[in-house]
Amino acid sequence: MTKGSTTLSEQPKGPTLIAPHGGRLVNRLLSGDARNEALSRAASLPRLVVGEWEASDIELIAVGAVSPLEGFMTFDDYNCVVNGMHLANGLPWTIPLTLAVDETFAASVKEGDEVAIYDAADTLLAILHIESKFRYHKQNEAVQVYGTDDEKHPGVAALMKRGEVALGGPLDVVNLPPHSDFQQYRLTPAETREAFRKRGWRRIVGFQTRNPIHRAHEYMQKVAMEITDGLFLHPLVGKTKDDDVSAELRMRTYEVIVEKYYPRERVLIAVNPAAMRYAGPREAVFHALVRKNYGCSHFIVGRDHAGVGNYYGTFDAHYIFDNFDPQAIGIVPLFFDYTFYCRACGNMASVKTCPHSKEHHVTLSGTKVREMLSAGTMPPPEFTRPEVAQILIEGYAAQQQGAGI
């Protein structure tokens, strides 16, 4: 199959799923003769090596996870997204996907040229057709997208290290970034949609995570499962902060908790190859639209979704959805308040459902949990399942011994 887009009329028979964002699922991954021709052509093109962040964006574009985008953003889309949270065609979009290069490389190419893009291991990833070459304002992007230009913010820090000029245009993807991990979970949007159809699901709730699942997460997921056909557990395994729990360790916790505490036939696990931007409210909308492309009709948005430090208000990721027409967003956000185990209630609850004061609530800060796990101490079972805690304790011990995870 060559690049193109799967139209709605071409979708396999089965339950009617939510349409991809923009109405069609993009596919920019070449195969057959088209791929062979691109491989030959790439040898004579200017060569650009990109990092992990850009490589993951190429993968998202290739498989349609960021439909309707067919490549890196041109100036018109970039400007509309950064300053107005919509693409140039009016569709809601909140995170710019750009290919930034340094001044020297920018001077060597022009609009209308093609560029061969490689990863750090010298794998040819894609050919970019340059439709737009523009200088962008990093500080404005930082303030608009991240809400701050403080370089202590990991997303801002990454932005400031990028080149000064952006190249935009469609991609012909020759190879996806090579992965040796999580092979059984690396499902494309087309594949998850087909899996949902085979299971007879129409209402699917997506859950974004870059952390192990504790009892509050489990509570949100299971409440959402009461009103949907199934849960799409979709952890992000692209680039994250150095102090985040490793993807390998997190995946082990997801597997054990689903095996022991969930109806397995009502959960589908896949991995999201995206890099984490920590853009808070804007990234919450982005995460929802990506899951819409994977086939989800609903998406869980918790407190401080995609946040970091104290850069965002507790519920800013809820309020941002008020800026959009719900039909234009398409996917239904499910907003959850602060959740916890209440000893007086005798179960999991939230501030919306529990009448008791805080001394009855089992809550722990992230710092306290890390301290306990590092010391080999089990957090209370009301906070995290013991099977999950044991995996994390072993992982922290391995780190401390320098054995890796």
ChimeraX attribute file (.defattr): number of C-alpha atoms within 10 A of each C-alpha:
attribute: neighborCount
match mode: 1-to-1
recipient: residues
	/A:1	11
	/A:2	14
	/A:3	19
	/A:4	15
	/A:5	18
	/A:6	16
	/A:7	13
	/A:8	12
	/A:9	8
	/A:10	8
	/A:11	15
	/A:12	12
	/A:13	10
	/A:14	14
	/A:15	16
	/A:16	15
	/A:17	20
	/A:18	20
	/A:19	19
	/A:20	28
	/A:21	28
	/A:22	17
	/A:23	15
	/A:24	19
	/A:25	26
	/A:26	27
	/A:27	26
	/A:28	26
	/A:29	25
	/A:30	22
	/A:31	16
	/A:32	9
	/A:33	11
	/A:34	15
	/A:35	20
	/A:36	12
	/A:37	13
	/A:38	18
	/A:39	18
	/A:40	10
	/A:41	13
	/A:42	18
	/A:43	11
	/A:44	11
	/A:45	14
	/A:46	15
	/A:47	16
	/A:48	16
	/A:49	17
	/A:50	18
	/A:51	11
	/A:52	15
	/A:53	18
	/A:54	20
	/A:55	26
	/A:56	20
	/A:57	22
	/A:58	30
	/A:59	23
	/A:60	26
	/A:61	26
	/A:62	29
	/A:63	26
	/A:64	27
	/A:65	29
	/A:66	29
	/A:67	26
	/A:68	20
	/A:69	24
	/A:70	23
	/A:71	28
	/A:72	28
	/A:73	24
	/A:74	23
	/A:75	21
	/A:76	13
	/A:77	22
	/A:78	27
	/A:79	18
	/A:80	19
	/A:81	25
	/A:82	20
	/A:83	14
	/A:84	16
	/A:85	24
	/A:86	19
	/A:87	22
	/A:88	17
	/A:89	10
	/A:90	13
	/A:91	17
	/A:92	23
	/A:93	25
	/A:94	26
	/A:95	23
	/A:96	20
	/A:97	21
	/A:98	19
	/A:99	24
	/A:100	24
	/A:101	19
	/A:102	12
	/A:103	13
	/A:104	10
	/A:105	14
	/A:106	18
	/A:107	10
	/A:108	9
	/A:109	15
	/A:110	13
	/A:111	14
	/A:112	13
	/A:113	13
	/A:114	21
	/A:115	20
	/A:116	25
	/A:117	25
	/A:118	20
	/A:119	18
	/A:120	12
	/A:121	11
	/A:122	10
	/A:123	15
	/A:124	22
	/A:125	26
	/A:126	30
	/A:127	26
	/A:128	23
	/A:129	20
	/A:130	22
	/A:131	18
	/A:132	17
	/A:133	21
	/A:134	16
	/A:135	15
	/A:136	16
	/A:137	10
	/A:138	17
	/A:139	15
	/A:140	15
	/A:141	22
	/A:142	22
	/A:143	15
	/A:144	20
	/A:145	26
	/A:146	25
	/A:147	18
	/A:148	19
	/A:149	20
	/A:150	15
	/A:151	13
	/A:152	11
	/A:153	21
	/A:154	19
	/A:155	22
	/A:156	24
	/A:157	14
	/A:158	13
	/A:159	19
	/A:160	15
	/A:161	10
	/A:162	14
	/A:163	18
	/A:164	17
	/A:165	21
	/A:166	25
	/A:167	26
	/A:168	26
	/A:169	23
	/A:170	19
	/A:171	27
	/A:172	26
	/A:173	28
	/A:174	25
	/A:175	19
	/A:176	18
	/A:177	20
	/A:178	11
	/A:179	9
	/A:180	5
	/A:181	11
	/A:182	14
	/A:183	10
	/A:184	9
	/A:185	14
	/A:186	16
	/A:187	19
	/A:188	21
	/A:189	26
	/A:190	19
	/A:191	14
	/A:192	20
	/A:193	23
	/A:194	20
	/A:195	15
	/A:196	24
	/A:197	18
	/A:198	13
	/A:199	15
	/A:200	14
	/A:201	21
	/A:202	20
	/A:203	21
	/A:204	29
	/A:205	28
	/A:206	32
	/A:207	24
	/A:208	22
	/A:209	18
	/A:210	20
	/A:211	18
	/A:212	22
	/A:213	18
	/A:214	19
	/A:215	17
	/A:216	20
	/A:217	19
	/A:218	18
	/A:219	19
	/A:220	23
	/A:221	21
	/A:222	14
	/A:223	11
	/A:224	22
	/A:225	19
	/A:226	10
	/A:227	12
	/A:228	17
	/A:229	17
	/A:230	27
	/A:231	27
	/A:232	25
	/A:233	20
	/A:234	20
	/A:235	23
	/A:236	22
	/A:237	22
	/A:238	18
	/A:239	17
	/A:240	20
	/A:241	13
	/A:242	7
	/A:243	6
	/A:244	12
	/A:245	17
	/A:246	19
	/A:247	22
	/A:248	13
	/A:249	18
	/A:250	23
	/A:251	22
	/A:252	14
	/A:253	23
	/A:254	17
	/A:255	12
	/A:256	15
	/A:257	18
	/A:258	18
	/A:259	12
	/A:260	11
	/A:261	10
	/A:262	15
	/A:263	10
	/A:264	13
	/A:265	10
	/A:266	16
	/A:267	18
	/A:268	18
	/A:269	21
	/A:270	20
	/A:271	22
	/A:272	26
	/A:273	25
	/A:274	24
	/A:275	19
	/A:276	18
	/A:277	24
	/A:278	23
	/A:279	28
	/A:280	26
	/A:281	28
	/A:282	25
	/A:283	22
	/A:284	29
	/A:285	27
	/A:286	19
	/A:287	25
	/A:288	25
	/A:289	25
	/A:290	24
	/A:291	28
	/A:292	29
	/A:293	30
	/A:294	34
	/A:295	33
	/A:296	32
	/A:297	22
	/A:298	25
	/A:299	27
	/A:300	21
	/A:301	25
	/A:302	24
	/A:303	18
	/A:304	22
	/A:305	26
	/A:306	22
	/A:307	22
	/A:308	15
	/A:309	10
	/A:310	9
	/A:311	16
	/A:312	19
	/A:313	15
	/A:314	17
	/A:315	19
	/A:316	17
	/A:317	24
	/A:318	22
	/A:319	11
	/A:320	14
	/A:321	17
	/A:322	8
	/A:323	9
	/A:324	15
	/A:325	11
	/A:326	12
	/A:327	8
	/A:328	12
	/A:329	19
	/A:330	20
	/A:331	27
	/A:332	17
	/A:333	21
	/A:334	15
	/A:335	15
	/A:336	19
	/A:337	18
	/A:338	15
	/A:339	23
	/A:340	25
	/A:341	22
	/A:342	22
	/A:343	15
	/A:344	13
	/A:345	14
	/A:346	10
	/A:347	12
	/A:348	21
	/A:349	21
	/A:350	18
	/A:351	14
	/A:352	10
	/A:353	11
	/A:354	18
	/A:355	12
	/A:356	13
	/A:357	10
	/A:358	12
	/A:359	10
	/A:360	14
	/A:361	21
	/A:362	16
	/A:363	18
	/A:364	13
	/A:365	8
	/A:366	9
	/A:367	8
	/A:368	12
	/A:369	19
	/A:370	17
	/A:371	13
	/A:372	15
	/A:373	20
	/A:374	19
	/A:375	12
	/A:376	16
	/A:377	14
	/A:378	20
	/A:379	19
	/A:380	14
	/A:381	15
	/A:382	20
	/A:383	20
	/A:384	19
	/A:385	21
	/A:386	16
	/A:387	14
	/A:388	22
	/A:389	24
	/A:390	17
	/A:391	17
	/A:392	24
	/A:393	19
	/A:394	16
	/A:395	22
	/A:396	21
	/A:397	18
	/A:398	14
	/A:399	13
	/A:400	12
	/A:401	9
	/A:402	9
	/A:403	9
	/A:404	11
	/A:405	16
